[in-house]
């Protein structure tokens, strides 16, 4: 029998406990191992979670779980970084294997945790840290182990995907859709980590670390949120044949690694553009397997609990078979790959200028774009109002980020341009 202790009995802890109890016989039939939920620690053990637990399972003393000599695996599900880090490192020092869903912790302190685990010869499972019920960690570290990963594009935050989907479907503005998402429980009372792209950046750092054998952290990821996106930009994207998504992108370009999270226009015919609502999707391109796409629920008690239990089962197999412990973050050769600076990233771009409707304006704007090697693919101009500001939309061919930023600053200084220029990066095939 393998004994498990859970620390943190919130949404994911509840889902994990539910699966371990309800599917205990199923898991035993499939693994040949009886996995027993021995202890659950939480500050609140009075609230009804809708699960019938054996007497003595619940405790408010996390240390008693960590120090219990009969417990083989500690599951950390409290979130945050400081206390969670202390719990995990203490568990590792006590010779316990660890499972966590804590993407912020791994993206910040992953290297320290995995080094401690390697020294103690224990394993850290973290399947639930990215994309909930989608087994993307195992896919990259095991299923695609024979591939050089060329690129990863991920919709890995359900809150932002729900908001952008609703804005697109209902021609609604960001603020009103955010309020609706909060009422439905899809967005937190303080949604900053989601809507500003920080949650996606944490997850991207983990995926890139696995894909390229180098430990990346949050500070390595260029991060931009969706709070400034307007329904007007979504409508123009549709007219050009694109949908707007918050994408987490990593790719290897000339031996350097791109790491970026930002609103991105994706061609409507691409499968990932069709992923709507709170669902997640991760596109992975390998040199051998080619293009692959993985889709499912990225959050919630049961999908994330499913990922936690998959790690518990894997570690249980290792314990029973006395398998040599392997931690994916430390499996590479340790050679650091250099980051590609955001200034040097190349992409296509969508520009929305607020330009005066008068002769010669487009030529002035296009002249500045040309000066910085930015080539125009298509132009949309609507709502002719002579002498007044109107939207002027330009889609470009591939250009360098630094050149785009410089050109936009110069264009914004033109007397014929009113207001700040909006620009959004575009992925997909070149037009024209």
C-alpha positions in Angstrom: 0.0 0.0 0.0 1.2 3.5 -0.8 0.0 6.2 1.6 -0.7 9.8 0.5 -1.0 13.0 2.4 -2.6 16.1 0.9 -1.8 19.6 2.2 -4.5 22.1 1.0 -8.1 21.1 0.8 -9.4 23.7 -1.6 -10.8 23.2 -5.1 -8.0 21.0 -6.4 -7.5 19.3 -3.1 -11.2 18.4 -3.0 -11.1 17.0 -6.6 -8.0 15.0 -5.8 -9.4 13.5 -2.7 -12.7 12.7 -4.5 -10.9 10.8 -7.2 -8.6 8.9 -4.8 -11.6 7.7 -2.8 -14.1 7.2 -5.6 -11.7 5.5 -8.0 -9.5 3.7 -5.6 -10.4 0.2 -6.9 -10.1 1.4 -10.5 -6.7 2.8 -9.9 -5.6 -0.4 -8.1 -6.8 -2.5 -11.0 -4.9 -0.4 -13.5 -1.6 0.0 -11.5 -1.6 -3.1 -9.3 -1.1 -0.8 -6.3 -3.5 0.2 -3.5 -3.2 3.9 -3.1 -4.6 5.1 0.3 -5.4 8.7 1.2 -4.2 8.8 4.8 -4.2 12.4 5.8 -5.5 15.8 4.6 -4.3 19.0 6.2 -6.0 22.4 5.9 -6.7 25.4 8.1 -10.5 24.8 7.6 -11.5 21.3 8.3 -15.1 22.1 9.3 -16.5 23.2 5.9 -18.4 20.5 4.0 -16.7 19.6 0.7 -19.2 17.0 -0.3 -16.9 14.1 0.4 -17.3 11.4 3.1 -13.8 10.9 4.7 -12.8 8.2 7.2 -12.4 9.4 10.8 -9.0 10.9 11.6 -8.1 11.8 8.0 -8.5 15.6 8.4 -6.1 17.7 10.5 -5.0 21.3 10.8 -1.4 20.3 11.4 0.5 20.2 8.1 3.7 19.2 9.9 2.1 16.0 11.3 1.4 15.0 7.7 4.9 15.8 6.5 6.6 13.9 9.4 4.3 10.9 9.3 6.7 7.9 8.6 3.9 5.9 7.0 3.2 8.6 4.3 5.1 8.1 1.0 3.8 11.0 -1.1 3.0 14.5 0.0 0.6 16.5 -2.3 1.0 20.3 -2.0 -2.1 22.1 -3.1 -2.1 25.3 -1.1 -0.8 27.6 -3.8 1.5 30.6 -3.4 5.2 30.4 -3.2 6.7 31.0 0.3 4.8 28.6 2.5 4.4 26.1 -0.3 8.1 26.1 -1.0 8.8 25.5 2.7 6.4 22.6 2.8 7.8 21.0 -0.3 11.5 21.3 0.8 10.6 20.0 4.2 8.8 17.0 2.7 11.8 16.3 0.4 14.2 16.5 3.4 12.0 14.0 5.1 12.4 11.6 2.2 8.9 12.1 0.8 8.1 12.2 -2.9 6.1 15.3 -3.8 3.2 16.2 -6.2 2.3 19.8 -6.8 0.0 21.8 -9.0 1.9 25.0 -8.2 3.0 26.6 -11.4 4.1 29.9 -9.8 6.4 28.1 -7.4 8.0 25.9 -10.1 8.4 28.9 -12.4 10.2 30.8 -9.6 12.0 28.2 -7.6 11.9 25.1 -9.7 15.6 24.6 -10.0 16.1 24.7 -6.2 13.3 22.3 -5.6 14.4 19.8 -8.3 18.0 19.9 -7.1 16.9 19.2 -3.5 14.7 16.3 -4.8 17.6 14.8 -6.8 19.9 15.0 -3.8 17.3 13.2 -1.6 16.5 10.7 -4.4 12.8 11.5 -4.5 10.6 12.6 -7.3 8.5 15.7 -7.9 5.4 15.3 -10.0 3.9 18.5 -11.5 1.5 17.4 -14.3 -1.3 19.5 -12.8 0.8 22.7 -13.0 0.0 23.3 -16.7 -3.3 23.0 -18.6 -5.3 21.1 -15.9 -6.6 17.8 -17.3 -4.4 17.9 -20.5 -1.4 15.6 -19.8 1.0 18.1 -21.5 3.9 17.5 -19.1 4.1 13.8 -19.9 3.5 14.5 -23.6 6.6 16.8 -23.8 8.9 14.9 -21.4 7.9 11.4 -22.4 5.7 11.1 -25.5 7.8 13.5 -27.6 11.1 12.7 -26.1 12.5 11.7 -29.5 11.7 15.1 -31.0 13.5 18.4 -31.1 10.7 20.8 -30.2 10.5 23.4 -32.8 7.6 25.4 -31.3 4.8 25.5 -28.7 1.7 27.7 -28.9 -0.6 27.5 -26.0 -4.0 28.7 -24.9 -3.3 27.9 -21.2 -5.5 30.3 -19.3 -9.2 29.6 -19.4 -10.3 32.9 -17.9 -8.7 35.0 -20.7 -9.9 32.6 -23.4 -13.5 32.8 -22.0 -13.3 36.6 -22.0 -11.9 36.9 -25.6 -14.4 34.3 -26.8 -17.4 36.2 -25.3 -16.1 39.5 -26.7 -15.9 38.0 -30.1 -19.3 36.2 -30.0 -21.2 39.1 -28.5 -19.3 42.2 -29.8 -18.9 43.1 -26.1 -16.2 45.2 -24.4 -13.6 43.8 -22.0 -14.9 45.4 -18.7 -18.4 44.0 -19.0 -17.3 40.5 -20.0 -14.8 40.4 -17.1 -17.7 41.2 -14.7 -19.7 38.4 -16.1 -16.8 36.0 -15.8 -16.4 36.9 -12.2 -20.1 36.3 -11.5 -19.8 32.9 -13.1 -16.7 32.0 -11.1 -14.4 31.9 -14.2 -12.4 34.9 -13.0 -11.1 35.7 -9.5 -12.2 38.8 -7.6 -8.7 40.0 -8.3 -8.1 38.8 -11.9 -4.7 40.4 -12.4 -2.7 37.2 -12.7 -5.0 35.9 -15.4 -5.9 39.0 -17.5 -2.3 40.4 -17.4 -0.9 37.1 -18.7 1.1 36.2 -15.6 -0.5 32.9 -15.0 0.2 31.9 -18.7 3.8 33.1 -18.3 4.4 30.8 -15.3 3.1 27.9 -17.3 5.1 28.8 -20.4 8.3 28.9 -18.3 7.6 25.3 -17.2 6.8 24.0 -20.7 9.9 25.7 -22.2 12.1 24.3 -19.5 10.9 20.8 -20.4 11.1 21.4 -24.2 14.6 22.8 -24.3 16.4 21.3 -21.3 17.1 24.7 -19.7 15.5 26.1 -16.5 13.5 29.2 -17.4 11.7 31.4 -15.0 8.9 34.0 -15.0 11.5 36.8 -15.5 12.6 35.3 -18.8 9.1 35.6 -20.3 7.9 38.7 -22.1 4.3 39.2 -20.8 1.4 41.3 -22.0 -2.2 41.0 -21.0 -5.6 41.5 -22.6 -7.2 44.3 -20.6 -6.6 46.9 -23.3 -8.2 44.8 -26.2 -11.3 46.4 -27.7 -14.2 44.8 -29.6 -13.2 47.0 -32.5 -9.9 45.2 -32.8 -11.6 41.8 -32.6 -14.0 42.8 -35.4 -11.2 44.0 -37.6 -9.3 40.7 -36.9 -12.4 38.8 -38.1 -12.6 40.9 -41.3 -9.0 40.0 -42.0 -9.7 36.3 -41.3 -8.2 36.0 -37.8 -9.3 35.4 -34.3 -7.7 37.0 -31.2 -6.3 34.7 -28.5 -3.9 35.1 -25.6 -1.1 32.9 -26.7 1.9 31.5 -24.8 4.6 31.0 -27.4 8.0 29.4 -27.3 10.1 28.5 -30.3 13.7 28.0 -31.2 14.9 30.5 -33.6 18.5 30.3 -34.9 19.6 28.5 -31.7 17.9 31.0 -29.4 14.7 30.6 -27.5 11.6 32.9 -27.8 9.5 33.1 -24.7 6.4 35.4 -24.9 2.8 35.7 -23.8 0.6 38.3 -25.5 -2.7 38.8 -27.4 -2.2 37.2 -30.8 -4.1 37.1 -34.0 -4.4 33.6 -35.4 -5.9 32.5 -38.8 -9.5 31.4 -38.4 -8.7 28.1 -40.2 -6.1 27.1 -37.6 -7.5 24.5 -35.1 -6.2 26.4 -32.1 -8.3 29.5 -33.1 -11.4 27.3 -32.7 -10.8 26.7 -29.0 -13.3 28.8 -27.2 -14.7 29.4 -23.7 -12.7 28.1 -20.7 -11.0 25.3 -22.6 -7.2 25.1 -23.1 -5.2 23.9 -26.0 -1.5 23.3 -26.6 0.0 23.0 -30.1 3.4 21.4 -30.2 5.6 21.0 -33.3 8.4 18.4 -33.2 10.9 17.7 -35.9 9.9 14.0 -36.1 6.2 14.0 -35.2 5.3 17.2 -37.0 2.3 19.3 -35.8 0.2 18.0 -32.8 -2.6 19.6 -30.8 -3.9 18.8 -27.3 -7.2 20.0 -26.1 -9.2 19.9 -22.8 -10.3 21.5 -19.6 -7.4 23.6 -18.2 -8.8 24.1 -14.7 -11.4 22.9 -12.2 -11.4 20.4 -9.3 -11.8 17.2 -11.2 -9.7 17.9 -14.4 -6.8 19.2 -12.3 -7.3 16.5 -9.6 -7.1 13.9 -12.4 -3.6 15.3 -13.3 -2.6 15.2 -9.7 -3.6 11.6 -9.3 -1.8 10.6 -12.5 1.4 11.8 -10.8 0.6 10.0 -7.6 0.1 6.8 -9.6 3.4 7.2 -11.5 5.3 7.8 -8.3 3.6 4.8 -6.7 4.8 2.6 -9.5 8.3 3.9 -9.1 8.2 3.2 -5.4 7.0 -0.3 -5.8 9.4 -1.2 -8.6 12.3 0.6 -6.9 12.8 2.6 -10.2 15.6 5.1 -10.3 14.1 8.5 -9.7 14.1 10.8 -12.7 13.1 14.5 -12.6 12.4 16.0 -16.0 13.8 19.5 -15.2 17.2 17.9 -14.5 17.1 15.3 -17.3 18.9 17.5 -20.0 22.6 18.0 -20.3 22.4 21.2 -18.4 23.6 23.4 -21.2 21.8 26.7 -21.0 20.1 27.9 -24.2 20.3 31.7 -24.9 17.1 33.7 -24.9 16.1 35.7 -28.0 15.6 39.3 -26.9 12.0 40.5 -27.5 13.5 43.3 -29.7 14.8 40.7 -32.1 11.6 38.6 -32.3 10.0 38.6 -35.8 6.3 38.5 -36.4 3.6 39.9 -38.6 1.7 42.8 -37.1 -1.8 44.3 -37.0 -1.8 48.1 -36.6 -4.9 50.3 -35.9 -4.1 53.9 -36.4 -6.5 56.7 -35.6 -5.7 58.9 -38.6 -7.2 62.0 -40.0 -9.3 61.4 -43.1 -7.4 63.5 -45.6 -5.2 63.0 -48.7 -1.6 61.8 -48.1 -2.1 60.3 -44.7 -1.6 56.7 -45.7 1.5 57.6 -47.7 3.1 59.3 -44.7 2.4 56.3 -42.5 3.5 53.8 -45.1 6.6 55.9 -45.7 7.7 55.5 -42.0 6.9 51.8 -42.0 9.0 51.4 -45.1 11.8 53.3 -43.5 12.0 50.7 -40.9 11.7 47.7 -43.3 8.1 47.0 -42.4 6.2 45.9 -45.5 2.4 46.3 -45.8 0.3 43.2 -46.7 -3.2 44.7 -46.6 -5.1 47.9 -45.6 -8.6 48.6 -44.3 -10.1 52.1 -44.0 -13.7 52.6 -43.1 -16.1 55.3 -41.9 -14.9 58.1 -44.2 -15.2 61.4 -42.3 -13.3 64.1 -44.1 -10.9 65.9 -41.8 -11.8 63.8 -38.8 -10.0 60.8 -37.2 -11.0 57.4 -38.5 -9.6 53.9 -37.9 -6.9 52.9 -40.4 -6.0 49.2 -40.2 -2.7 47.8 -41.6 -1.6 44.2 -41.7 2.1 43.7 -42.3 4.5 41.1 -43.5 7.1 39.7 -41.0 9.0 42.5 -39.2 11.4 42.9 -36.3 9.9 43.9 -33.0 12.4 46.7 -32.4 11.7 48.2 -35.8 8.0 48.1 -35.1 8.3 49.9 -31.8 10.5 52.6 -33.3 8.2 53.1 -36.2 5.1 53.3 -34.0 6.8 56.0 -31.9 7.5 58.1 -35.0 4.0 57.6 -36.4 2.4 58.6 -33.1 4.2 62.0 -33.4 2.6 62.7 -36.8 0.1 65.6 -36.6 -2.3 63.5 -38.8 -2.4 60.7 -36.2 -4.7 61.2 -33.2 -4.3 59.0 -30.2 -2.1 56.0 -29.4 -1.5 53.4 -32.2 -2.7 49.9 -31.3 -0.6 47.0 -32.5 -1.1 43.3 -32.1 1.2 40.5 -33.2 0.0 38.0 -35.8 1.0 34.4 -36.2 0.3 32.2 -39.2 1.1 32.2 -42.9 2.3 35.3 -44.7 -0.3 37.0 -46.9 0.3 37.9 -50.5 
